[in-house]
Amino acid sequence: MDTINLAVVEDVLEIREGLKFLLNQGKDFSCPFVYASAEDALVGLLQHPPDVVVMDISLPGMSGIECMRQVKAVRPEIQFLMFTVYEDSEQIFLALSSGANGYLLKNASPDKIVEAIRELHGGGAPMSAAIARKVVGSFRPAEVVPGSSSLSAREREVLDYLAKGLLYKEIGDKLGISTGTVRQHIHHIYRKLHVQNRTEALNKAFGTR
C-alpha cells in the first residue's frame, strides 16, 4: 500500500494536533509536518513537499488560499484539501478557482476527513454536502450534456450522489455496492463525459447553457 504523505496548516493548536494524531493513525498515511501559519507553511511545504495538504483558510497573516496559490505556482502537483468553517459562496469559489482540490467543513467527522483525503489522492474532488450543493446550484442545468446519453442508469445514480456531495463509501452504502465498484463507475463516468474529476463532471452535467 502506497503511503500518502500529508501536511496540516491550522492555527488552532487543538485542531492542528488533533488532525496530526488522526492522520498518523492511518496505515497508509504519514503526517510528519504541521504548520501554525501560512508563512511557515510556505517555507516548509516547498522544502518538504507532501502529497496532500489539509489547509485552513483563516490564518493569522497570509490566508490559506493565498498560501496555496503561491505553493501551487511552484509545486502544482501538491493537492490541497481546504478544511474550514467558511461555507459562503465567495470563499468556496475563490478557493476552488485558486487551485483547491477539495473542500471540507470543520464539522466533518474523522471518518469523512480520512475518506476525503483518500478520495482526493485517488483523483476525486471531495466536498462537504453543503459545499457540493452550492457548487451545483451555481450552474443552470444544461439541455444537452455531451456523453451523458451513454451513461448507464447506475452511473446516473452515482453522478446524482456525487452532486449531493457524498463520499465514495457513502455512495456505496446507499447503493449496496463496494467502494471499489463506486470508483469503477466514477472512472467510467469521467471517461464518458471526457472529464478528469468530480468538479469537472458536475460542471459538465449541470453546466451553463
FENRA-V906528 format. One record per residue. N is the residue number from 1. RES is the residue in three letters. PSI is psi in radians with two decimals (NA if undefined). D_FIRST is the distance of its C-alpha to the first C-alpha in Angstrom with 2 decimals. Layout:
BEGIN
n:res:psi:d_first
N:RES:PSI:D_FIRST
N:RES:PSI:D_FIRST
END
This chain:
BEGIN
n:res:psi:d_first
1:MET:2.21:0.00
2:ASP:2.47:3.80
3:THR:2.31:6.44
4:ILE:2.01:9.36
5:ASN:2.25:12.50
6:LEU:2.76:15.39
7:ALA:2.65:19.12
8:VAL:2.34:21.83
9:VAL:1.90:25.42
10:GLU:2.26:27.75
11:ASP:-0.34:31.23
12:VAL:2.06:31.61
13:LEU:-0.82:30.57
14:GLU:-0.73:29.76
15:ILE:-0.75:27.48
16:ARG:-0.86:25.84
17:GLU:-0.59:25.14
18:GLY:-0.74:24.20
19:LEU:-0.74:21.51
20:LYS:-0.77:20.20
21:PHE:-0.82:20.16
22:LEU:-0.84:18.52
23:LEU:-0.56:15.68
24:ASN:-0.09:15.00
25:GLN:-0.40:14.71
26:GLY:2.31:11.44
27:LYS:-0.48:8.56
28:ASP:0.22:6.53
29:PHE:2.59:10.01
30:SER:2.10:12.36
31:CYS:1.39:15.97
32:PRO:-0.36:18.32
33:PHE:2.29:21.03
34:VAL:2.59:23.38
35:TYR:2.46:26.67
36:ALA:-0.17:29.90
37:SER:2.78:31.46
38:ALA:-0.60:30.90
39:GLU:-0.78:32.79
40:ASP:-0.72:30.50
41:ALA:-0.67:27.41
42:LEU:-0.67:28.97
43:VAL:-0.87:29.12
44:GLY:-0.69:25.87
45:LEU:-0.52:23.64
46:LEU:-0.52:25.17
47:GLN:-0.64:24.91
48:HIS:1.27:21.30
49:PRO:2.17:19.84
50:PRO:3.10:16.81
51:ASP:-0.73:14.79
52:VAL:2.41:16.45
53:VAL:2.23:19.71
54:VAL:1.94:21.06
55:MET:2.13:24.72
56:ASP:2.71:27.96
57:ILE:-0.86:30.92
58:SER:1.81:33.88
59:LEU:2.71:33.77
60:PRO:2.34:36.73
61:GLY:-2.28:37.89
62:MET:2.46:35.75
63:SER:2.81:34.00
64:GLY:-0.60:30.29
65:ILE:-0.75:31.01
66:GLU:-0.68:32.93
67:CYS:-0.81:30.31
68:MET:-0.76:27.67
69:ARG:-0.75:30.19
70:GLN:-0.67:30.85
71:VAL:-0.76:27.22
72:LYS:-0.55:26.49
73:ALA:-0.48:29.54
74:VAL:-0.71:28.00
75:ARG:1.34:24.24
76:PRO:-0.29:24.03
77:GLU:-0.29:20.28
78:ILE:2.30:19.67
79:GLN:2.52:19.28
80:PHE:2.21:21.46
81:LEU:1.89:21.46
82:MET:2.34:25.04
83:PHE:1.77:25.51
84:THR:2.89:29.24
85:VAL:-0.21:32.32
86:TYR:2.17:33.83
87:GLU:0.35:34.14
88:ASP:2.57:37.15
89:SER:-0.64:36.97
90:GLU:-0.83:37.95
91:GLN:-0.68:35.01
92:ILE:-0.91:32.53
93:PHE:-0.49:33.74
94:LEU:-0.75:34.23
95:ALA:-0.82:30.59
96:LEU:-0.70:29.35
97:SER:-0.32:31.83
98:SER:-0.06:30.84
99:GLY:0.04:27.24
100:ALA:2.44:25.43
101:ASN:-0.24:22.42
102:GLY:2.89:22.69
103:TYR:1.88:25.29
104:LEU:2.48:25.05
105:LEU:2.69:28.03
106:LYS:-0.08:27.97
107:ASN:0.08:28.92
108:ALA:2.50:25.45
109:SER:2.78:24.00
110:PRO:-0.72:21.00
111:ASP:-0.69:19.06
112:LYS:-0.62:20.16
113:ILE:-0.83:19.17
114:VAL:-0.82:15.55
115:GLU:-0.68:15.53
116:ALA:-0.70:17.41
117:ILE:-0.76:15.00
118:ARG:-0.71:12.12
119:GLU:-0.79:14.88
120:LEU:-0.80:16.19
121:HIS:-0.47:13.07
122:GLY:0.07:12.85
123:GLY:0.00:16.46
124:GLY:-3.13:18.47
125:ALA:1.34:21.25
126:PRO:2.45:21.25
127:MET:2.57:24.69
128:SER:2.64:26.56
129:ALA:-0.74:28.87
130:ALA:-0.61:31.95
131:ILE:-0.79:30.68
132:ALA:-0.69:29.76
133:ARG:-0.67:33.25
134:LYS:-0.70:34.87
135:VAL:-0.85:33.05
136:VAL:-0.71:34.04
137:GLY:-0.28:37.49
138:SER:-0.15:38.13
139:PHE:2.53:38.30
140:ARG:2.45:41.02
141:PRO:2.38:40.05
142:ALA:2.59:40.58
143:GLU:-0.68:42.91
144:VAL:2.18:40.87
145:VAL:1.99:37.15
146:PRO:2.18:36.35
147:GLY:-0.25:34.13
148:SER:-0.50:34.25
149:SER:-0.35:36.65
150:SER:-0.05:34.02
151:LEU:2.42:31.62
152:SER:2.94:31.58
153:ALA:-0.72:32.72
154:ARG:-0.67:29.23
155:GLU:-0.63:27.91
156:ARG:-0.65:30.84
157:GLU:-0.79:29.94
158:VAL:-0.76:26.39
159:LEU:-0.66:27.95
160:ASP:-0.77:30.42
161:TYR:-0.58:27.86
162:LEU:-0.72:26.04
163:ALA:-0.46:29.49
164:LYS:-0.04:29.84
165:GLY:0.21:26.76
166:LEU:2.57:24.67
167:LEU:2.89:20.89
168:TYR:-0.80:18.89
169:LYS:-0.70:18.78
170:GLU:-0.67:22.49
171:ILE:-0.77:23.36
172:GLY:-0.75:21.75
173:ASP:-0.70:23.78
174:LYS:-0.69:26.87
175:LEU:-0.09:26.67
176:GLY:0.60:25.41
177:ILE:2.90:22.41
178:SER:2.81:18.63
179:THR:-0.64:16.49
180:GLY:-0.69:15.13
181:THR:-0.65:18.84
182:VAL:-0.77:19.65
183:ARG:-0.69:17.22
184:GLN:-0.78:18.97
185:HIS:-0.76:22.32
186:ILE:-0.68:21.60
187:HIS:-0.75:20.55
188:HIS:-0.67:23.88
189:ILE:-0.84:25.78
190:TYR:-0.74:24.68
191:ARG:-0.75:25.64
192:LYS:-0.58:28.97
193:LEU:-0.09:29.86
194:HIS:0.87:28.81
195:VAL:3.00:26.80
196:GLN:-0.33:23.45
197:ASN:3.10:22.70
198:ARG:-0.78:24.10
199:THR:-0.79:26.91
200:GLU:-0.66:28.17
201:ALA:-0.76:28.05
202:LEU:-0.66:30.10
203:ASN:-0.77:32.41
204:LYS:-0.72:32.97
205:ALA:-0.51:33.57
206:PHE:0.46:35.68
207:GLY:3.01:36.85
208:THR:2.61:40.33
209:ARG:NA:42.94
END
